[in-house]
């Protein structure tokens, strides 16, 4: 079971680089986590941000749901991933 993490960033946001580095550092050590950075500077990035209702950056999306806005601590990132994995398991056990 994989977890998908997206971070929506803006080149004008002073916090986006720090949040991206933190996520890369933490998620790079975890298995079954796919990470992608989406820049709002692109048309595609703007469309994606709009679809999630992003109003501020950095915005962290986990498995298609807005999870956090800002720069999370290491423990917050781990907690968000743990919660996402638990939610996935609960959904899977409900159907089987």
N, C-alpha and C positions, 0 to 999 in steps of 0.2 A: 504494500500500500504506500503510495507516494503522497507527499505533501508539496503543494505548489505555492511558492512565495513570490510575490511581485512587489517591487518598491517603485512608487511613482515619484519622480523627482523633477525638480525645476532648476535650470542653470542659475536662476536668480535667488534661489533659496540657500542661505548660508549653512543650513542644517542638513541638507540632502547628502553632501559627501560623507559626513560623519556617520549618518544612519546607514548609508550604503556600505561603507567599510566595516561597520560593526556587524551587519547582517552577513556579509561575505565571510568574515572571520569566524563567526559562530556556525553558520549553516554549512560552511565548507567542511566542518568536522562531523557533520551529521549525515547519516545514510538516508537514502530515499527522500531527499529534499531537493526540489528543483527551484532554482532562484533566477529571476530575471529583473533587470532594471529597465524601467520604461520612462523615457524623458518626455515631459509635457511640451518640449520645444518642437516635437514632430507632430504632424497632423494625426498620425495613428495614435501617438501618446495622448493627445488631447481627446480623441474619441474614447479611448480606454478610460481615461480619468473621468470623463463625463459619465460614462456608463456605470462607474462605481460611485458617482456623486462626490468625487474628490473636490474639496474646496481649499485645501491647504496641503503643502508638502513639507517633509516627505510623508507619504501615505503608504502604509503597509497592508497589502491584501494577501490573505491566506485562504487558499482553496476557494477563491471567488468571492470572499466576503471581506469587507473592510475590518481590519483588526486593530490598527493603531495609526495615530497621526503624531509625528514628532520623532525624536530620537529615543528609542527604547533602551533600557539597561540590558545588560547581558541576561539577567534573571528574567526580565520581562519577555525577551525573545524566546528563551527556553520554555517559559510558561505558555506562551502563545502556541508554540509548536506542539507541546505536550497536549494542550487543550484541543488542537486541531486533529491530532492523531486519535485522541479519545473520541471526539465527535464522529470521525470517520468509522471507527470500530463500532460505535453505537448504531450508526446508520446501517452498517453492514449486518450486524446481528439482528436488527429489526426485520430485515428482509429474508433472513435465512434461518 
